[in-house]
Amino acid sequence: MSASSSPPAGLPEPTGWRWILGWPRRLWRSTDAVADDVADALGIPVAGFRRRAARPLFFALMLVMMPLVWPLRRLFHSTAERRVRDRSDEIWQTNPYEAVALVESVCLQVRAAVPSDKLLARIDLPPWGRFTPFQLAQLESYLFRCYLAVGRYEDALTLCRAFGEAELFVQMQVDCLIAMKRTPDAIALLRDKLHLDGPRGKLRSKLESLTGSSAGRAN
């Protein structure tokens, strides 16, 4: 499989006035996901009219917070994780595989430097800077998307298996298995992990779509 001509979703990002002027549109698009996340966290189904009513409310709340976003964005943009992603984005334009290799190398170096007795340690890695545990998790998530973009599905599967037990990580594994045309394995995984399904039943819905009917509910 040939590599994607563009970096994984999220890169590159608009900067300066383009970022400011495009903010309302991106903010409105994000309210749909925010409504879903809040509903999942509270265990409340949100659909139809309630979803349409919730989105303007979230939009208004987030718009009020907009003056805080620009300085915070500049702060987070200067993190070690962000610098690696920016450099990867530059390299991707000419050599996607080299860009993935860079992200992979940094992740491995940072992960290897984390003491076994201090998992929340911050790791300094020149020339990128200091990585917090959260930044490492972000970069590994980005590496997963990089693997998918260049067709390294087996590596993507191995990586997301190491993320832990959660609904999102099961979905990521299923996506890898389907990309590798291992649908029976994807079905078996979904059946085995249904106990991790969230309030919206994403795993069950995926299982039913793969089996073609509600028969996928069988244990």
For each residue, the residues with C-beta under 8 A, 3 or more apart:
1: 150 151
2: 151
3: 96 97 149 150 151
4: 7 8 96 149 150
5: 96
6: 92 149
7: 4 10 11 12 88 89 92 96 99 146 149
8: 4 11 142 145 146 148 149
9: 145
10: 7 13 142 145
11: 7 8 85 86 88 89 92
12: 7 89
13: 10 19
14: 18 19 22
15: 18 19
16: 19 20
17: 20 21
18: 14 15 21 22
19: 13 14 15 16 22 23 73
20: 16 17 23 70
21: 17 18
22: 14 18 19 25 26
23: 19 20 26 27 66 69
24: 27 28 63
25: 22 28 29
26: 22 23 29 30
27: 23 24 30 31 59 62 63 66
28: 24 25 31 55 59
29: 25 26 32
30: 26 27 33 34 62
31: 27 28 34 35 54 55 56 58 59 62
32: 29 35 36 51 55
33: 30 36 37
34: 30 31 37 38 58 62
35: 31 32 38 39 46 51 54 55 58
36: 32 33 39 40 46 200
37: 33 34 40 41
38: 34 35 41 42 46 54 58
39: 35 36 42 43 44 45 46 199 200
40: 36 37 43 198 199 200
41: 37 38
42: 38 39
43: 39 40 199
44: 39 199
45: 39 199 200
46: 35 36 38 39 50 51 54
47: 50 51
48: 51 52
49: 52 53
50: 46 47 53 54
51: 32 35 46 47 48 54 55
52: 48 49 55
53: 49 50 56 57
54: 31 35 38 46 50 51 57 58
55: 28 31 32 35 51 52 58 59
56: 31 53 59 60
57: 53 54 60 61
58: 31 34 35 38 54 55 61 62
59: 27 28 31 55 56 62 63
60: 56 57 63 64
61: 57 58 64 65
62: 27 30 31 34 58 59 65 66
63: 24 27 59 60 66
64: 60 61
65: 61 62 68 69
66: 23 27 62 63 69 70
67: 70
68: 65 71 72
69: 23 65 66 72 73
70: 20 66 67 73 74
71: 68 74 75
72: 68 69 75 76
73: 19 69 70 76 77
74: 70 71 77 78
75: 71 72 78
76: 72 73 79 82
77: 73 74 82
78: 74 75 82 83
79: 76 82 83 129 135
80: 83 84 125 128 129 130 131 135
81: 84 85 131 135 136 138 139
82: 76 77 78 79 85 86
83: 78 79 80 86 87 128 129
84: 80 81 87 88 102 103 106 128 139
85: 11 81 82 88 89 103 139 142
86: 11 82 83 89 90
87: 83 84 90 91 102
88: 7 11 84 85 91 92 99 100 102 103 146
89: 7 11 12 85 86 92 93 99
90: 86 87 93
91: 87 88 94 95 98 99 102
92: 6 7 11 88 89 95 96 99
93: 89 90
94: 91 98
95: 91 92 98 99
96: 3 4 5 7 92 99 100 149 150
97: 3 100 101 150
98: 91 94 95 101 102
99: 7 88 89 91 92 95 96 102 103 146
100: 88 96 97 103 104 143 146 147 149 150 152
101: 97 98 104 105
102: 84 87 88 91 98 99 105 106
103: 84 85 88 99 100 106 107 139 142 143 146
104: 100 101 107 108 143 146
105: 101 102 108 109
106: 84 102 103 109 110 125 128 139
107: 103 104 110 111 136 139 140 143
108: 104 105 111 112
109: 105 106 112 113 125
110: 106 107 113 114 123 125 131 136 139
111: 107 108 114 136 140
112: 108 109
113: 109 110 123 125
114: 110 111 118 119 121 123 133 136
115: 118 119 121
116: 119
117:
118: 114 115 121
119: 114 115 116 133
120: 133
121: 114 115 118 133
122: 130 131 132 133
123: 110 113 114 130 131 136
124: 129 130 131
125: 80 106 109 110 113 128 129 130 131
126: 129
127:
128: 80 83 84 106 125 131
129: 79 80 83 124 125 126
130: 80 122 123 124 125
131: 80 81 110 122 123 124 125 128 135 136 139
132: 122 135 136
133: 114 119 120 121 122 136 137
134: 137 138
135: 79 80 81 131 132 138 139
136: 81 107 110 111 114 123 131 132 133 139 140
137: 133 134 140 141
138: 81 134 135 141 142
139: 81 84 85 103 106 107 110 131 135 136 142 143
140: 107 111 136 137 143 144 159 163
141: 137 138 144 145
142: 8 10 85 103 138 139 145 146
143: 100 103 104 107 139 140 146 147 159
144: 140 141 147 148 156 159 160 172
145: 8 9 10 141 142 148 149
146: 7 8 88 99 100 103 104 142 143 149 150
147: 100 143 144 150 152 153 155 156 159
148: 8 144 145 151 152 153 156 175 176 179
149: 3 4 6 7 8 96 100 145 146
150: 1 3 4 96 97 100 146 147
151: 1 2 3 148
152: 100 147 148 155 156
153: 147 148 156 157 176 179 180
154: 157 158 176 180
155: 147 152 158 159
156: 144 147 148 152 153 159 160 172 176
157: 153 154 160 161 173 176 177 180
158: 154 155 161 162
159: 140 143 144 147 155 156 162 163
160: 144 156 157 163 169 172 173 176
161: 157 158 169 173
162: 158 159
163: 140 159 160 166 169 172
164: 169
165: 169 193 196
166: 163 169 170 196
167: 170 171 196 197 198 202 203
168: 171 172
169: 160 161 163 164 165 166 172 173
170: 166 167 173 174 189 190 193 196 203
171: 167 168 174 175 202 203 206
172: 144 156 160 163 168 169 175 176
173: 157 160 161 169 170 176 177 186 189
174: 170 171 177 178 186 189 190 206
175: 148 171 172 178 179
176: 148 153 154 156 157 160 172 173 179 180
177: 157 173 174 180 182 183 185 186 189
178: 174 175 181 182 183 186 210
179: 148 153 175 176
180: 153 154 157 176 177
181: 178
182: 177 178 185 186
183: 177 178 186 187 210
184: 187 188
185: 177 182 188 189
186: 173 174 177 178 182 183 189 190 210
187: 183 184 190 191 207 210 211 216
188: 184 185 191 192
189: 170 173 174 177 185 186 192 193
190: 170 174 186 187 193 194 203 204 206 207 210 216
191: 187 188 194 207 216 218 219
192: 188 189
193: 165 170 189 190 196 197 203
194: 190 191 197 203 204 207 219
195:
196: 165 166 167 170 193 203
197: 167 193 194 201 202 203 204
198: 40 167 201 202 203
199: 39 40 43 44 45
200: 36 39 40 45
201: 197 198 204 205
202: 167 171 197 198 205 206
203: 167 170 171 190 193 194 196 197 198 206 207
204: 190 194 197 201 207 208 216 217
205: 201 202 208 209
206: 171 174 190 202 203 209 210
207: 187 190 191 194 203 204 210 211 216 217
208: 204 205 211 212 213 214 216 217
209: 205 206 212
210: 178 183 186 187 190 206 207 216
211: 187 207 208 215 216
212: 208 209 215 216
213: 208 216
214: 208 217
215: 211 212 218
216: 187 190 191 204 207 208 210 211 212 213
217: 204 207 208 214
218: 191 215
219: 191 194
